[in-house]
């Protein structure tokens, strides 16, 4: 039986229609969406007069949250995270893996790969994101020392085999000896290569994009910074059509003015909001252990004892609210859903509210709090309605 949702507005995000009617078929796909539609005969009607509907959020870069780690030997921990994160509007994500060493990393990758696909009552696991191991030691940030490896095709082979073909995204420093060779091999296997944890200059980054790299990992963090005579990899990316750029809009990794300027420079369609969340994200502040490293969450930031930022404490709905305040809600929806879907080649079925697309939907209150989440047309999260809160 189809479901018809009547709401205050729908952000598709190409346009905003108000009032809105969204029709979801019994196959879990969107049948229609618009301002003036008839409710299909026999459809179940859900009235949400306070709600704005947006496409489900897609988090390309996340290590955990809610106390759950995605670098784990237990596939049930990944699935538990998937069931938790829908309360923050995420309907699909890539478990992002780093480790203390290669052997441990292979085990973590195998676990994450086994969870790829739908999770009952939770978000979809889209595959695996590897943050490394072919990164520059001088720009490794909070990545463990033992995870950094020479750029060798043989190591790439081991990682690809461990994922069983589910490696979707990989961070790499192209300036490393062998870096461009590994980049070419990865692109040839259908892996999205992201430039990050890199000391590449502008020219080297441009060469990497010409060789097939198409994404940038958490812009300005763990990479050569911008200088007016040496613009670095982010400005190289901004000038190349088709290259997407991650930003962590948590107010810690980037100043709000930097985030706003980058969105204007590259356009929302080329910016992917990510959380870079770690297991303590969404929990109370205090001391934690991240892998084998001690860390502390204080003032909304997670740092190692030496002050290095170690991932983010924010959830996806929090960064969406922040970027919406800096730009607008439509742009935020594009960056949280449409652009990430495009990164992974899913733009024909995810990231928009349009006929034929997966019914991965989030209902937001007037202050952009997540109130309901649907994954494939099924309710995965139901919170307190705006009526109940007022």
C-alpha positions as CSV (number, residue, x, y, z in Angstrom):
1,X,0.0,0.0,0.0
2,X,1.3,3.4,-0.9
3,X,1.9,6.2,1.6
4,X,1.0,9.8,1.1
5,X,2.7,12.4,3.4
6,X,1.2,15.9,3.5
7,X,3.6,18.4,4.9
8,X,4.5,22.1,5.2
9,X,7.2,21.9,2.5
10,X,9.4,19.6,0.5
11,X,13.0,20.5,-0.4
12,X,13.9,18.3,-3.4
13,X,16.6,20.1,-3.1
14,X,16.4,21.6,-6.7
15,X,13.3,23.5,-5.5
16,X,11.2,24.0,-2.4
17,X,7.4,23.3,-2.8
18,X,4.9,24.4,-0.2
19,X,2.6,22.9,0.9
20,X,3.9,19.5,-0.1
21,X,2.6,16.0,-0.8
22,X,5.0,13.1,-1.1
23,X,3.8,9.7,-2.4
24,X,5.8,6.6,-1.6
25,X,5.1,3.3,-3.4
26,X,5.0,-0.1,-1.8
27,X,8.3,-0.8,-3.5
28,X,10.1,1.7,-1.3
29,X,10.5,4.3,-4.1
30,X,9.1,7.8,-4.5
31,X,6.1,7.9,-6.8
32,X,5.5,11.6,-6.9
33,X,6.2,14.8,-5.0
34,X,4.8,18.3,-5.4
35,X,2.7,21.1,-4.1
36,X,-0.6,20.2,-5.9
37,X,-1.1,16.5,-6.1
38,X,-4.1,14.2,-5.5
39,X,-3.8,11.5,-2.9
40,X,-3.8,8.2,-4.7
41,X,-6.8,5.9,-4.1
42,X,-6.2,3.5,-1.2
43,X,-3.0,5.3,0.0
44,X,-2.4,5.7,3.7
45,X,-2.3,9.4,4.6
46,X,0.2,10.8,7.1
47,X,-0.4,14.5,8.0
48,X,2.8,16.4,9.2
49,X,1.7,20.0,8.8
50,X,4.7,21.3,10.7
51,X,7.3,19.2,8.8
52,X,9.8,20.0,6.0
53,X,10.8,16.9,4.1
54,X,14.4,16.6,2.7
55,X,16.4,13.7,1.1
56,X,18.0,11.4,3.6
57,X,21.5,12.4,4.6
58,X,24.5,10.5,3.2
59,X,27.6,10.5,5.4
60,X,30.7,9.5,3.3
61,X,33.2,9.9,6.1
62,X,32.4,8.7,9.6
63,X,34.3,6.5,12.1
64,X,31.4,6.1,14.6
65,X,29.1,7.8,17.0
66,X,26.7,7.1,19.9
67,X,29.5,5.0,21.5
68,X,29.7,2.7,18.5
69,X,33.0,2.3,16.5
70,X,33.0,1.4,12.8
71,X,36.6,0.2,13.1
72,X,35.6,-3.0,14.8
73,X,35.8,-6.8,14.6
74,X,32.1,-7.1,15.4
75,X,29.7,-6.6,12.4
76,X,26.8,-6.1,14.9
77,X,28.5,-3.0,16.2
78,X,28.4,-1.5,12.7
79,X,24.7,-2.5,12.4
80,X,24.0,-1.0,15.9
81,X,25.5,2.3,14.7
82,X,23.3,2.1,11.5
83,X,20.2,1.8,13.8
84,X,21.4,4.7,16.0
85,X,22.3,7.2,13.3
86,X,18.9,7.3,11.6
87,X,17.8,9.4,14.6
88,X,20.2,12.0,13.2
89,X,18.7,11.8,9.7
90,X,21.4,9.6,8.1
91,X,19.9,7.1,5.7
92,X,23.2,5.9,4.1
93,X,26.9,6.0,5.2
94,X,30.3,4.7,4.5
95,X,32.1,3.1,7.5
96,X,35.5,4.9,7.4
97,X,38.5,2.8,8.4
98,X,41.9,3.5,9.8
99,X,43.8,1.2,12.2
100,X,46.9,0.8,14.3
101,X,48.6,-1.3,11.6
102,X,47.9,-3.1,8.3
103,X,46.9,-6.4,9.8
104,X,44.4,-4.8,12.1
105,X,43.2,-2.6,9.2
106,X,42.5,-5.7,7.0
107,X,40.4,-7.2,9.8
108,X,38.4,-3.9,10.3
109,X,37.9,-3.7,6.5
110,X,36.6,-7.2,6.3
111,X,34.1,-6.5,9.1
112,X,32.8,-3.3,7.5
113,X,32.6,-5.0,4.1
114,X,30.4,-7.8,5.5
115,X,27.8,-5.3,6.6
116,X,27.4,-3.6,3.2
117,X,23.8,-3.3,2.2
118,X,20.5,-2.6,4.0
119,X,20.3,-2.8,7.8
120,X,16.9,-3.7,9.3
121,X,15.6,-0.6,11.1
122,X,18.7,1.4,10.2
123,X,20.7,3.2,7.6
124,X,22.2,1.6,4.5
125,X,25.9,0.6,4.5
126,X,27.1,1.7,1.1
127,X,30.5,0.0,1.3
128,X,33.9,0.9,2.8
129,X,35.9,4.2,3.0
130,X,39.6,3.9,3.6
131,X,41.2,6.9,5.2
132,X,44.7,5.9,4.2
133,X,47.0,4.0,4.5
134,X,48.8,5.8,1.6
135,X,49.1,9.2,3.3
136,X,51.9,11.6,4.0
137,X,53.4,11.0,7.5
138,X,53.9,14.8,7.9
139,X,50.1,15.3,7.4
140,X,48.7,12.2,9.1
141,X,46.9,14.3,11.8
142,X,45.3,11.9,14.3
143,X,45.8,8.8,12.1
144,X,47.9,6.2,14.0
145,X,51.6,6.0,13.0
146,X,51.3,2.3,12.3
147,X,48.6,2.8,9.7
148,X,50.8,4.9,7.4
149,X,52.2,2.7,4.6
150,X,54.3,3.2,1.5
151,X,52.2,3.6,-1.6
152,X,52.4,0.2,-3.2
153,X,50.0,-1.6,-5.6
154,X,50.5,-4.9,-3.7
155,X,49.1,-3.3,-0.5
156,X,46.2,-1.9,-2.5
157,X,45.5,-5.4,-3.8
158,X,45.3,-6.7,-0.2
159,X,42.8,-4.0,0.8
160,X,40.6,-4.4,-2.3
161,X,40.5,-8.2,-1.7
162,X,39.6,-7.7,1.9
163,X,36.6,-5.6,1.0
164,X,35.3,-8.2,-1.4
165,X,34.7,-5.5,-4.0
166,X,33.1,-3.1,-1.6
167,X,35.8,-0.4,-1.4
168,X,34.1,2.8,-2.6
169,X,36.3,5.6,-1.5
170,X,40.0,6.0,-0.5
171,X,42.1,8.8,0.8
172,X,45.6,9.1,-0.8
173,X,48.5,11.5,-0.8
174,X,49.5,11.7,-4.5
175,X,53.0,13.2,-3.8
176,X,54.2,10.0,-2.2
177,X,56.6,7.8,-4.2
178,X,54.3,5.4,-6.0
179,X,51.3,7.6,-5.1
180,X,50.3,8.3,-8.7
181,X,50.6,4.7,-9.7
182,X,48.4,3.6,-6.9
183,X,45.9,6.4,-7.7
184,X,45.7,5.1,-11.3
185,X,45.2,1.5,-10.2
186,X,42.5,2.5,-7.8
187,X,40.6,4.6,-10.3
188,X,40.8,1.8,-12.8
189,X,39.1,-0.5,-10.3
190,X,36.2,1.9,-9.9
191,X,37.3,3.3,-6.5
192,X,36.8,7.0,-5.9
193,X,40.1,8.5,-5.0
194,X,40.2,11.4,-2.6
195,X,43.2,13.7,-2.0
196,X,43.9,14.1,1.7
197,X,46.4,13.8,4.5
198,X,48.7,15.2,1.9
199,X,51.5,17.8,1.5
200,X,50.7,18.1,-2.2
201,X,51.1,21.6,-3.7
202,X,48.7,23.1,-6.1
203,X,50.4,21.7,-9.2
204,X,50.6,18.1,-7.8
205,X,47.0,18.2,-6.8
206,X,46.0,19.3,-10.3
207,X,48.0,16.4,-11.7
208,X,46.2,14.0,-9.4
209,X,42.8,15.3,-10.6
210,X,43.9,15.0,-14.2
211,X,44.9,11.4,-13.4
212,X,41.4,10.6,-12.0
213,X,41.2,11.7,-8.4
214,X,37.8,13.3,-7.9
215,X,37.3,14.2,-4.3
216,X,39.1,16.0,-1.4
217,X,39.1,14.7,2.2
218,X,38.0,17.1,5.0
219,X,39.1,20.3,3.2
220,X,42.0,22.3,4.8
221,X,42.5,19.7,7.5
222,X,45.6,17.4,7.4
223,X,46.9,19.0,4.2
224,X,49.1,21.8,2.9
225,X,47.3,25.1,3.9
226,X,46.3,27.9,1.6
227,X,48.8,30.6,0.9
228,X,48.2,33.4,-1.5
229,X,51.2,32.4,-3.6
230,X,50.9,28.7,-3.0
231,X,47.1,27.9,-3.0
232,X,47.3,24.2,-2.2
233,X,45.0,21.3,-3.0
234,X,41.7,22.8,-2.0
235,X,41.9,25.6,-4.4
236,X,43.2,23.2,-7.1
237,X,40.0,21.2,-6.5
238,X,37.7,24.2,-6.5
239,X,38.9,25.0,-10.1
240,X,38.3,21.6,-11.6
241,X,34.7,20.8,-12.6
242,X,33.5,17.5,-11.2
243,X,35.8,17.4,-8.2
244,X,33.9,17.3,-4.9
245,X,35.1,18.6,-1.6
246,X,34.3,17.4,1.9
247,X,33.8,19.9,4.6
248,X,33.2,19.3,8.3
249,X,31.0,22.2,9.3
250,X,31.3,21.7,13.1
251,X,32.8,25.1,13.9
252,X,36.0,23.3,15.0
253,X,37.6,21.9,11.8
254,X,36.7,25.1,9.8
255,X,35.9,28.6,10.8
256,X,32.3,29.4,9.7
257,X,33.6,32.1,7.3
258,X,35.9,29.5,5.7
259,X,33.0,27.1,5.2
260,X,30.8,29.8,3.7
261,X,33.5,31.0,1.4
262,X,34.3,27.5,0.1
263,X,30.6,26.8,-0.6
264,X,30.4,30.0,-2.6
265,X,33.6,29.2,-4.4
266,X,32.7,25.6,-5.4
267,X,28.9,25.7,-5.2
268,X,26.7,23.4,-3.0
269,X,26.6,20.7,-5.7
270,X,30.3,20.1,-5.3
271,X,30.5,20.2,-1.5
272,X,29.8,17.0,0.5
273,X,29.0,17.6,4.2
274,X,30.6,14.9,6.3
275,X,30.8,14.4,10.1
276,X,34.2,12.6,10.5
277,X,32.4,11.5,13.6
278,X,34.1,9.2,16.1
279,X,32.6,6.9,18.7
280,X,32.0,9.6,21.3
281,X,30.1,11.8,18.9
282,X,26.6,12.4,20.3
283,X,27.6,11.6,23.8
284,X,28.5,13.6,26.9
285,X,31.9,15.3,27.1
286,X,34.8,13.6,28.9
287,X,37.8,11.4,28.4
288,X,37.8,8.5,25.8
289,X,40.1,6.0,24.1
290,X,40.1,6.2,20.3
291,X,41.7,3.0,19.1
292,X,44.8,3.0,21.2
293,X,45.0,6.7,21.6
294,X,43.7,8.8,24.6
295,X,41.4,11.7,23.7
296,X,39.1,14.1,25.3
297,X,35.9,15.8,24.2
298,X,35.6,19.3,25.6
299,X,33.8,22.4,24.3
300,X,32.5,20.4,21.3
301,X,35.9,19.3,20.1
302,X,37.7,16.0,20.4
303,X,41.5,16.3,20.7
304,X,44.5,14.1,21.5
305,X,46.7,15.1,24.4
306,X,49.0,17.1,22.1
307,X,46.0,19.2,20.9
308,X,45.5,17.4,17.5
309,X,41.9,17.3,16.4
310,X,40.8,13.7,16.4
311,X,37.6,13.6,14.4
312,X,34.3,15.4,15.2
313,X,31.9,15.3,18.1
314,X,29.0,16.4,15.9
315,X,26.3,14.4,14.3
316,X,25.0,15.0,10.7
317,X,21.9,16.9,11.7
318,X,24.0,19.3,13.8
319,X,26.3,20.1,10.8
320,X,23.2,20.4,8.6
321,X,21.7,23.0,10.9
322,X,25.0,24.9,11.1
323,X,25.5,25.1,7.4
324,X,21.9,26.0,6.8
325,X,22.4,28.9,9.1
326,X,25.5,30.0,7.1
327,X,23.9,29.5,3.7
328,X,20.3,28.2,3.5
329,X,18.4,25.0,4.0
330,X,18.2,24.1,0.3
331,X,22.0,24.3,0.0
332,X,22.4,22.3,3.2
333,X,20.2,19.5,1.7
334,X,22.2,19.5,-1.4
335,X,25.5,19.1,0.5
336,X,24.2,16.5,2.9
337,X,22.5,14.3,0.3
338,X,22.7,15.2,-3.4
339,X,26.4,15.8,-3.6
340,X,27.4,12.8,-1.6
341,X,25.2,10.6,-3.8
342,X,26.9,12.0,-6.8
343,X,30.4,11.2,-5.4
344,X,29.5,7.5,-5.2
345,X,27.7,7.3,-8.6
346,X,24.3,7.0,-7.0
347,X,22.8,10.2,-8.3
348,X,20.2,8.4,-10.3
349,X,18.5,6.8,-7.3
350,X,19.6,8.6,-4.1
351,X,20.0,12.2,-2.9
352,X,16.8,13.8,-4.3
353,X,13.1,13.7,-3.7
354,X,11.8,12.9,-7.2
355,X,9.9,10.1,-8.9
356,X,11.8,6.8,-9.1
357,X,14.3,7.7,-6.3
358,X,14.7,5.6,-3.2
359,X,12.3,6.8,-0.5
360,X,15.1,7.8,1.9
361,X,13.5,10.8,3.6
362,X,13.9,12.9,6.7
363,X,11.1,15.0,8.3
364,X,12.5,18.1,10.0
365,X,10.8,20.5,12.4
366,X,10.8,24.2,12.0
367,X,14.2,24.4,13.8
368,X,15.6,21.6,11.6
369,X,15.5,18.9,14.3
370,X,15.0,15.3,13.0
371,X,11.6,14.1,13.8
372,X,11.1,11.1,11.5
373,X,13.4,9.1,9.1
374,X,12.3,6.7,6.4
375,X,14.8,4.3,4.7
376,X,13.5,2.7,1.6
377,X,10.0,3.8,2.5
378,X,10.0,2.2,5.9
379,X,10.0,4.2,9.1
380,X,13.4,3.8,10.7
381,X,13.1,6.6,13.4
382,X,10.1,8.3,14.9
383,X,10.9,11.1,17.5
384,X,8.7,13.6,19.2
385,X,6.6,15.7,16.8
386,X,6.8,19.5,16.8
387,X,3.2,19.5,18.1
388,X,4.2,17.5,21.1
389,X,7.2,19.7,21.8
390,X,5.3,23.0,21.7
